[in-house]
Structure formats: structure tokens, C-alpha cells
Amino acid sequence: MSSFQIRGGIALKGDITPQGAKNEALQILCAVLLTADPVVIHNIPDIRDVNKLIELLGDMGVKVTPLGEGSRRFQADDVDLDYLESPAYKEKASALRGSVMVLGPLLARFGKSKIPKPGGDKIGRRRLDTHFLGFEKLGAKFSYDANDGFYHIDASDLRGCYMLLDEASVTGTANVLMAAVLAQGTTTIYNAACEPYIQQLSRMLNSMGAKISGVGSNLLTIEGVGKLGGTEHTMLPDMIEIGSFIGLAAMTQSEVTIKNARIDQLGLIPNVFRKLGIQLEFRGDDIHIPAQDHYEIETFIDGSILTVADAPWPGFTPDLLSIVLVVATQAKGTLLIHQKMFESRLFFVDKLIEMGAQIILCDPHRATVIGLNRQNPLRGLRMSSPDIRAGVSLLIAALSARGTSIIDNAEQIDRGYQRIDARLRSLGADIVRL
């Protein structure tokens, strides 16, 4: 395992361009399994989770051809379903949560699939019920074998239907959507997730010949077609990286410009950071964050403490609550963080408290942050990254802290952030990989 060593307290300056969206990539890449024709994808992030998924697709028989930085051509004209029976498949798929996204395309095109329990961040329960309940509605039959740890799914006769998803799961919606595009008849998905990533997937599938309407809403209608063709698709910039860079600039009193941010796709993200007192300037499609000595958290209209909570889109994304929390530690004012969707994502605050932050962990879902208004800078510390988002939050804390910090288990951060150490050094950060 590697570690990051960071000397904090240095103001950064410069431009940074966000990578392609990780959460979009995991869906888009699996969609190439829906057709035997070539599919070209641009702006693919060079991160561990995405690279592992591309490797898994290659092992399944998908031809992968590099076309330059961030671009690849995929052709799934000779998929090896026997690979799903191999120990190598079990090992690779169980280590990667994104592997669950191969189910929808494989069921739609080949009528069967199997998958071990996927891995990923240890942030509490992340159930797969929405995926399987949706497949069952379409006519699939599945079983879980506790002996080999595999889910087995038979989908030899998928038929369109009406379904009300039990939760607006992004990956669940994407998986069921990909299964439905080749099912017989019409499928209606209500309470569908409507994140930009789902909209991007829907547009890509439509360009391949699918018939999906209601894109951007929580009610999707899919008319099944007999076959899909190839296409070319460019992924959005990663909104989580954009929010992370906004928080980084504020915490380190830095002047940073985030290039090509697709501001029209960011939803509430800029507004939430503005509520923390952070100045943002939109310059075309770039976001400029000027250096700020201080920033003050707003209150609600009645003067009560501001609460930032996560919610399904168009609500605030849960992936940025960790960033908001760490940024609030040096603001003026008090903030309540309410993490509704994952029950263990706030447990990393013990490291921030050791660094000198004033945080009360109320329960697994809520934390109260008492901003120090920079009167007591954070102190450098040795710590370990528990998951992608907490890891970057600790990295931001370390960059703003006095002294030297070491963050172990840097591979967790690499899973979601492309060459983050090199990109931060380009802004002037003192960070090295050990």
C-alpha cells in the first residue's frame, strides 16, 4: 500500500480540469455489452475503479482499443459467458462494486448472468434489492447460493411492465434501464433516479437505437427494441471532483479556477458551497474561486443553525457531504451535517477531531461542526483513508493543516481521483507519494 505525505498550510494557485465522471463511467462502460457493434467513449477517468472495470470487460471478451488519452473503442462481438464460471471472475467482480452494472446488459442480450457480492467502500449497508426487484418485475428469476457466494439470474424471457422502484437508486435505475431496452413490450419505471448520469446513459442508449422517453424525470418509459447498434459518447466532468476542488480552494485560502465544469449539470452544488460563505465566480463554463481569508456559514431565515443534508437528485449528493463537513471546520459559524443515505460515512470525523476540529458526532447519521474561523488551524496527523470521499476530505484537511500529515491507504483515494497528487502539485501543493 502507498501513502500520501502532505506539508500543509500552503496557498495554492492555478487552473485544474476535472476528470470524467466516475459514477457515469461505471454505467456507460457496461452499456457496451448491449451491442456487438463498436462503441467509442471519450473523457474516461484514469482511476482504479474504472480501470478495473475495463479490465473485467476485457477478460469477458470485449475488445478494448485505446484511442488517445481518455478515449477508447469497445466492441463486445465475442463475449465469453464461460468466463463467468471462472475463479478469476469471482475474484475480480467481488472486489469491484461497479461490477454489478454488467448484470442488466448481460441479461438483456444473453438472457442470463451471475455475479458475486460486489465490493466497494465500507460505508454501511448498500443493498442490491432495487436491482433484483426490477429484474424480477421484467420476468427474471434469481437465486443466491450461499455456498459459492453468487447471485444466479435467468432472464430468458424479459417482458416490459410497470414498476415502482422501492428507492430512487442510481445504479438500480441504470441496471434495470439497460435490461429493459431489449425486453419485449413497454416498460415504465416510476421513482427512477434522474441524476445527470442517468440522463447521459439514456441519451447514449437512445443514440444506439433504444426508445427511452421521460429523460430527466423520475418517470421513464422504455419501448423495447430487438437490437442496439454502436455509438460515440462523451462523459460529463465529475461533479464530485468539482465540489472537492471548491472545498480545497476555500480551506487552503487558494485562488483556483476549475475549467470546463459543465455548470448547467451541477444542480445544488454551487449553492450549498455559497451557503458556507465561499465565493464562486462563473466565467463561461469555468468556476473561479478567489482566495478568501475567512468565510461565514449562513443561517436559516429564522436564525437557526444551517443544516446540509443529502437527498436523491435534484437534492444534494451524499458524496460531497464529507467535503462540506471538513470545509465547515474552518468557517465562521455552526453547521449540522445530516447524512441520511449511508450510516457509516461520518465515522472519519475522529481524525478531524484529533487534528483540532470541533465536531460533535451526534449519531451515525448526524454531526455538528463548530467552525473555528481559522483561529485554531488544524494540526498535521498520520491517518488512514477509510473510503474514497472521506479520504479526499482528510487530504483537504491535511493540505490546510500546520505541519506534516501522512494519509495511509492512498489506493482508496486513487479509486476515485485521477492522479490526484500530481494534479495538486501542479497547483503548488507539497504532496508526495510514499
VOTI-131566 format. One record per residue (C-alpha): residue in three letters; z, y negated, x. Coordinates in steps of 0.2 Angstrom, whole numbers. Each point is the difference from the previous one (the first is absolute). Layout:
NODE  resn      z      y      x
NODE   ALA      Z      Y      X
...
***
This chain:
NODE  resn      z      y      x
NODE   MET      0      0      0
NODE   SER     -3    -18      5
NODE   SER     10    -16     -2
NODE   PHE     -3    -18     -1
NODE   GLN     10    -12     12
NODE   ILE      0    -18     -7
NODE   ARG      7    -16      8
NODE   GLY      3    -11    -15
NODE   GLY      2    -18     -3
NODE   ILE    -18     -5      5
NODE   ALA    -11    -11    -11
NODE   LEU    -17      8     -3
NODE   LYS    -16     -9     -3
NODE   GLY    -18      5     -4
NODE   ASP    -12      9    -12
NODE   ILE      2     18     -6
NODE   THR    -11     10    -11
NODE   PRO      7     13    -12
NODE   GLN     -6     18      1
NODE   GLY     -8      9    -14
NODE   ALA     12      5    -14
NODE   LYS      9     16      4
NODE   ASN      4      4    -18
NODE   GLU    -18     -2     -5
NODE   ALA     -6     10     14
NODE   LEU      9     16     -5
NODE   GLN     -9      0    -17
NODE   ILE    -17     -6      6
NODE   LEU     -1     13     14
NODE   CYS      4     14    -12
NODE   ALA    -13     -6    -12
NODE   VAL    -14      6     13
NODE   LEU      4     18     -6
NODE   LEU     -8     -4    -17
NODE   THR    -18      0      6
NODE   ALA    -11      9     12
NODE   ASP     -9    -16      5
NODE   PRO      5    -12     14
NODE   VAL     13    -13     -3
NODE   VAL      2    -14     12
NODE   ILE     17     -9      1
NODE   HIS      4    -16      9
NODE   ASN     17     -9      5
NODE   ILE      9     17      2
NODE   PRO     17     -4      8
NODE   ASP      3      9     17
NODE   ILE     18      7     -4
NODE   ARG      8     17      1
NODE   ASP      0      4    -19
NODE   VAL    -18     -4     -2
NODE   ASN     -6      8     16
NODE   LYS     10     16     -5
NODE   LEU     -9      0    -17
NODE   ILE    -17     -2      8
NODE   GLU      4     14     12
NODE   LEU      5     11    -15
NODE   LEU    -16     -4     -9
NODE   GLY     -9      5     16
NODE   ASP      9     17      1
NODE   MET     -5      3    -18
NODE   GLY    -19     -1      5
NODE   VAL     -3    -19     -4
NODE   LYS    -12     -7     13
NODE   VAL      7    -16      7
NODE   THR    -11    -12     10
NODE   PRO      7    -16      9
NODE   LEU    -11    -15     -3
NODE   GLY     10    -13     10
NODE   GLU     17     -7     -2
NODE   GLY      8      4    -17
NODE   SER    -16      8     -7
NODE   ARG     -4     18     -3
NODE   ARG    -13     10     -9
NODE   PHE      7     16     -9
NODE   GLN    -10     14     -8
NODE   ALA      9     14     -9
NODE   ASP    -16     11     -3
NODE   ASP      9     16      8
NODE   VAL     18      0     -5
NODE   ASP      9     15      6
NODE   LEU     12      5    -14
NODE   ASP      6     15     10
NODE   TYR      9    -13     12
NODE   LEU     12     -3    -14
NODE   GLU      7     18      3
NODE   SER      3     -3     18
NODE   PRO     17     -4      9
NODE   ALA     -8    -15      8
NODE   TYR     -3     -8    -17
NODE   LYS     18      3     -6
NODE   GLU      6     -8     16
NODE   LYS    -11    -15     -1
NODE   ALA      1     -3    -18
NODE   SER     19      2     -1
NODE   ALA      2    -14     13
NODE   LEU    -11    -13     -9
NODE   ARG      5     -7    -17
NODE   GLY    -18     -6     -2
NODE   SER     -6     18      0
NODE   VAL      4      1    -19
NODE   MET    -15    -11     -3
NODE   VAL    -12     14      4
NODE   LEU      5      9    -16
NODE   GLY     -9    -10    -13
NODE   PRO    -17      0      9
NODE   LEU      1     19      4
NODE   LEU      5      4    -17
NODE   ALA    -14    -10     -7
NODE   ARG    -14      7     11
NODE   PHE      6     17      4
NODE   GLY     12      5    -15
NODE   LYS     14      5     11
NODE   SER     12     -6     14
NODE   LYS     17      3      8
NODE   ILE     12    -11      9
NODE   PRO     17      1      9
NODE   LYS     13    -12     -4
NODE   PRO     -6    -16      8
NODE   GLY     11     -9     13
NODE   GLY      1    -19      3
NODE   ASP     14    -13      1
NODE   LYS     18      6     -4
NODE   ILE      4    -13    -13
NODE   GLY      7     10    -14
NODE   ARG     -9     11    -14
NODE   ARG    -18     -3     -1
NODE   ARG     -5     12    -14
NODE   LEU    -18      7     -2
NODE   ASP      2      3    -19
NODE   THR    -12    -14     -5
NODE   HIS    -14      9     10
NODE   PHE      3     17     -7
NODE   LEU      3     -6    -18
NODE   GLY    -16     -9      0
NODE   PHE     -9     15      7
NODE   GLU      7     11    -13
NODE   LYS     -5    -12    -14
NODE   LEU    -18      2      7
NODE   GLY      2     19     -2
NODE   ALA      6      5     18
NODE   LYS     13     14      2
NODE   PHE     12     -1     14
NODE   SER     14     10      8
NODE   TYR     12     -3     14
NODE   ASP      4     15     11
NODE   ALA     17     -3      8
NODE   ASN     -4     14     13
NODE   ASP    -15     -8      8
NODE   GLY      5    -18     -5
NODE   PHE    -17     -3     -8
NODE   TYR     -6     -8    -16
NODE   HIS    -15     11     -7
NODE   ILE    -12     -9    -13
NODE   ASP    -14      8    -10
NODE   ALA    -11    -13     -8
NODE   SER    -16     10     -4
NODE   ASP     -2     -8    -17
NODE   LEU      5    -19      1
NODE   ARG     -2     -9    -16
NODE   GLY      2    -18     -4
NODE   CYS     15     -5    -11
NODE   TYR     12    -14     -4
NODE   MET     15     -1     11
NODE   LEU     15    -12      1
NODE   LEU      7      1     18
NODE   ASP     19      1      1
NODE   GLU      0    -13     14
NODE   ALA    -13    -12      6
NODE   SER     -2      9     17
NODE   VAL    -13     -6     11
NODE   THR     -4     16      9
NODE   GLY      3     10    -17
NODE   THR    -13    -12     -8
NODE   ALA    -12      2     14
NODE   ASN      1     19      1
NODE   VAL     -2      2    -19
NODE   LEU    -14    -13      0
NODE   MET    -10     10     14
NODE   ALA      2     16    -10
NODE   ALA     -6     -8    -16
NODE   VAL    -16     -7      6
NODE   LEU     -8     17      0
NODE   ALA      9      8    -15
NODE   GLN     -9      3    -16
NODE   GLY      1    -13    -13
NODE   THR     10    -16      0
NODE   THR     17     -3      7
NODE   THR     12    -15     -4
NODE   ILE     14     -3     12
NODE   TYR     13    -12     -8
NODE   ASN     14     -7     11
NODE   ALA    -11      1     15
NODE   ALA      4     -9     16
NODE   CYS    -11    -15      2
NODE   GLU      3     -5     18
NODE   PRO    -14     -7     10
NODE   TYR     -1     17      8
NODE   ILE     -4      8    -16
NODE   GLN    -13    -13     -5
NODE   GLN     -8      3     17
NODE   LEU      0     19     -3
NODE   SER     -8     -3    -17
NODE   ARG    -13    -11      6
NODE   MET     -5     12     14
NODE   LEU      0     15    -12
NODE   ASN    -11    -10    -12
NODE   SER    -12     -4     15
NODE   MET     -1     19      2
NODE   GLY     -6      2    -18
NODE   ALA     17      2     -9
NODE   LYS      2     -9    -17
NODE   ILE     17     -9      1
NODE   SER      5    -14    -12
NODE   GLY     15    -11     -1
NODE   VAL      2     -3     19
NODE   GLY     14    -11      3
NODE   SER     10      4    -15
NODE   ASN     12     14     -4
NODE   LEU    -12      8    -12
NODE   LEU    -14     10      9
NODE   THR    -14      9     -9
NODE   ILE    -10     12      9
NODE   GLU    -16      8     -6
NODE   GLY     -3     16     10
NODE   VAL    -16      3      9
NODE   GLY     -8     15      8
NODE   LYS     -2     -6     18
NODE   LEU      5    -14     11
NODE   GLY    -11     -7     15
NODE   GLY      3    -10     16
NODE   THR      5    -18      2
NODE   GLU      6    -13     12
NODE   HIS     18     -8     -2
NODE   THR     10    -13      9
NODE   MET     19      1     -1
NODE   LEU     11    -15     -4
NODE   PRO     12     -8     14
NODE   ASP     17      8     -1
NODE   MET     11    -11    -11
NODE   ILE     16      8      7
NODE   GLU     -6     -6     18
NODE   ILE     -3    -17     -7
NODE   GLY     17     -1     -8
NODE   SER      8      6     17
NODE   PHE     -9    -13     10
NODE   ILE      6    -14    -12
NODE   GLY     18      6      2
NODE   LEU     -2      2     19
NODE   ALA     -7    -18      2
NODE   ALA     15     -7    -10
NODE   MET     13     10      9
NODE   THR     -6     -4     17
NODE   GLN     -4    -19     -4
NODE   SER    -18      4      5
NODE   GLU    -16     -8     -5
NODE   VAL    -12     14     -5
NODE   THR    -16      1    -10
NODE   ILE     -4     16     -9
NODE   LYS    -19      1      0
NODE   ASN    -11      7    -15
NODE   ALA     15      4    -11
NODE   ARG     -9      2    -16
NODE   ILE     12    -11     -8
NODE   ASP     -7      3    -18
NODE   GLN      6     18      2
NODE   LEU     18     -4      5
NODE   GLY      8     -2    -17
NODE   LEU     18     -6      1
NODE   ILE      2      2     19
NODE   PRO     -3    -18      5
NODE   ASN     11     -7    -14
NODE   VAL     15     11      4
NODE   PHE      0     -6     18
NODE   ARG     -1    -18     -6
NODE   LYS     15      3    -10
NODE   LEU      9      4     17
NODE   GLY     -5    -17      5
NODE   ILE    -14      5     12
NODE   GLN    -15    -12      1
NODE   LEU    -17      8     -3
NODE   GLU    -17     -9      2
NODE   PHE    -15      7     -7
NODE   ARG    -15     -4     11
NODE   GLY    -15      8     -9
NODE   ASP      4     19      1
NODE   ASP     13     -3     14
NODE   ILE     19     -2     -1
NODE   HIS      7    -13     12
NODE   ILE     19      1      2
NODE   PRO      7    -15     10
NODE   ALA     15      1     11
NODE   GLN     16     -3    -10
NODE   ASP     17     -4      7
NODE   HIS      8      4    -16
NODE   TYR     -5      7    -17
NODE   GLU     11      0    -16
NODE   ILE      0     13    -14
NODE   GLU     -3     -6    -17
NODE   THR     12      3    -15
NODE   PHE     -5      4    -18
NODE   ILE     -1    -15    -11
NODE   ASP     18      2     -6
NODE   GLY      6      0     18
NODE   SER      4     19      1
NODE   ILE     -4     10     15
NODE   LEU    -19      5      2
NODE   THR     -4     18     -2
NODE   VAL    -15      8      7
NODE   ALA     -4     17     -7
NODE   ASP    -15     12      1
NODE   ALA    -11      5    -15
NODE   PRO    -17      8     -3
NODE   TRP    -15    -11      3
NODE   PRO     -1    -14     -4
NODE   GLY     18     -1      4
NODE   PHE      6     -1     18
NODE   THR     -3     15     11
NODE   PRO     15     10      6
NODE   ASP     -8      2     17
NODE   LEU      4    -19      4
NODE   LEU     18      0     -6
NODE   SER      7      5     17
NODE   ILE    -10    -14      8
NODE   VAL      7    -13    -13
NODE   LEU     18      7      4
NODE   VAL     -1     -3     18
NODE   VAL     -8    -17     -2
NODE   ALA     14     -5    -11
NODE   THR     13      3     13
NODE   GLN     -5    -16      9
NODE   ALA     -4    -11    -15
NODE   LYS     12    -12     -8
NODE   GLY      7      7    -16
NODE   THR      3     17     -8
NODE   LEU    -12     13     -7
NODE   LEU      3     16    -10
NODE   ILE    -13     14      5
NODE   HIS     -2     13    -14
NODE   GLN    -10     15      6
NODE   LYS     -3      9    -16
NODE   MET    -14     13      4
NODE   PHE      8      9     16
NODE   GLU     18      4      2
NODE   SER      2      0     19
NODE   ARG    -10    -14      6
NODE   LEU     14    -12      3
NODE   PHE     10     11     11
NODE   PHE     -7     -8     16
NODE   VAL     11    -15     -4
NODE   ASP     14      7     11
NODE   LYS    -10     -4     15
NODE   LEU     -3    -18     -6
NODE   ILE     19     -2     -3
NODE   GLU      3      7     18
NODE   MET    -12    -14      6
NODE   GLY     11    -13     -9
NODE   ALA     -9     -2    -17
NODE   GLN     11     -3    -15
NODE   ILE     -5     13    -13
NODE   ILE     10      9    -13
NODE   LEU     -8     17     -5
NODE   CYS      5      1    -18
NODE   ASP     -7     17     -4
NODE   PRO    -15     10      6
NODE   HIS    -11    -12    -10
NODE   ARG      7    -17      2
NODE   ALA      5    -11     15
NODE   THR      7    -18      1
NODE   VAL     -6    -10     15
NODE   ILE     10    -16      5
NODE   GLY    -12    -10     10
NODE   LEU      7     -7     17
NODE   ASN    -12    -15      0
NODE   ARG     -3      5     19
NODE   GLN     18     -5      4
NODE   ASN      4     17      7
NODE   PRO    -16      8      7
NODE   LEU     -1     19     -1
NODE   ARG      4     10     16
NODE   GLY    -10     12      9
NODE   LEU      4     19     -4
NODE   ARG     -7     17      3
NODE   MET     -5      8    -16
NODE   SER    -12     13     -8
NODE   SER    -14     -2    -12
NODE   PRO      4     10    -16
NODE   ASP    -16     -3     -9
NODE   ILE    -16    -11      2
NODE   ARG      6    -16    -10
NODE   ALA     18      0      6
NODE   GLY     -6      3     18
NODE   VAL    -11    -16     -1
NODE   SER     14    -10     -8
NODE   LEU     11      5     15
NODE   LEU    -14     -5     12
NODE   ILE     -1    -17     -8
NODE   ALA     19     -1      1
NODE   ALA     -1      5     19
NODE   LEU    -13    -13      3
NODE   SER     11    -14     -7
NODE   ALA     16      6      8
NODE   ARG      8     -6     16
NODE   GLY     -1     13     14
NODE   THR     -9     16      2
NODE   SER     -2     13    -14
NODE   ILE     -7     18      1
NODE   ILE     -7      8    -16
NODE   ASP     -1     19      2
NODE   ASN    -12     11    -10
NODE   ALA    -14    -12      1
NODE   GLU    -12     13     -6
NODE   GLN      7     -4    -18
NODE   ILE     -7    -18      2
NODE   ASP    -16      6      7
NODE   ARG     -3     10    -16
NODE   GLY     -3    -17     -9
NODE   TYR     -4    -13     13
NODE   GLN    -15      0     11
NODE   ARG      4     -3     18
NODE   ILE     14    -11     -5
NODE   ASP      7     -3     18
NODE   ALA    -16     -6      7
NODE   ARG     -4    -11    -15
NODE   LEU     17     -8      1
NODE   ARG     -2     -3     19
NODE   SER    -16     -9     -4
NODE   LEU     11    -13     -9
NODE   GLY     12     -1     15
NODE   ALA     13     13     -5
NODE   ASP     10      9     14
NODE   ILE     -2     17     -6
NODE   VAL     -4     16     10
NODE   ARG     -1     18     -4
NODE   LEU     11     12      9
***
